[in-house]
Amino acid sequence: MPHLLAKLRNVPFETIKQVLENDKAFHASEEMYLEHIWQNVDDENEVLFLFRINSIEKTKILIERLHSKTLEQNPDANLPDMIYLQ
């Protein structure tokens, strides 16, 4: 089953945890299911979170669309790095 590992820097762990909780229904509607969230022990400014996804291709299209829209509104937006896993 494919997964998406996201790495985000300079956002407090509790903040991103709350954002992910608030977006849970949207993520589920896009077949993205949060499985884990971690704070990097060696770098407390880094948070990683793992989604189980149904389709890498569909999820890539969604993420590219959302990130492009965000960057249009704010070119300096802090967006996570996405790593797709098979």
N, C-alpha and C positions, 0 to 999 in steps of 0.2 A: 504494500500500500504506500503511495507517495506521501511525502511530508514536506512542509515548508518550515525552515528554521529562519527566524528573523533575529537580527542583532541590532539593537538600538543603543545609542550612546547619549549621555548627558540628559537623561530623563529619570527622575527618581523612580525606584522600583514600585513604590505604592501608587504613584501616579499612573504608570503604564498598566499596572494590575487593574486599577479602577477603569481605565479607558477600555481595556480588553473585556472587562465584565460588562460595561455599558454597551459595547458593540457585539456582544455574544449573539443576539438574535440576527443581526445583519450578517455576521460571519457564517452562521448556520444556514442562512438563506442562500449563501454563496458556496455551500459545501466545504466550509473551513471550520474545523472543530479544534479548539484550543485544548492541548493535552498537558503542556507543562509551561511554566514560566520560572526562570532562574535569574538570580543576580550573580554576576561573575565575582567569585571570591577574590581573585587577584586584581580585579579592576572594578571597584564599586560603581563606576560611572557607566558600566555596560550591563544591559539586561538582554537576555535571550528568551525567546518564546517559540514553542513548537506547535504547529497546527498539523493535524491529520487532514489531508485533502483527497478529493476523489479524482481530480484531473489536474496535472501539472499545466497543461496547455491552457485550460480554462482559467485557472488561478493566475497564471502569468499575465494573461490578457486583462483580467480584473485589476491586478496590482499595477500594471503599467498604466492603465487608464486612471486609476485613483491617484497614483503618484504624479502623473503628468498634470492632472487637474490641480493638485495641491501646489505643485511647482509654478503653475501659471499664476496662482494667487499669491504665492510667496516663494520667490526663487531661492531663499535661504532656509527653507523649511528643513527641519531635522527629520529625515525619513530613515526607516530601518533598511539595513542591507538584507536582501532576501537570498536564501540558499535553498534550492529545490533538491529534494532527496528522493531517490527511487529505491 
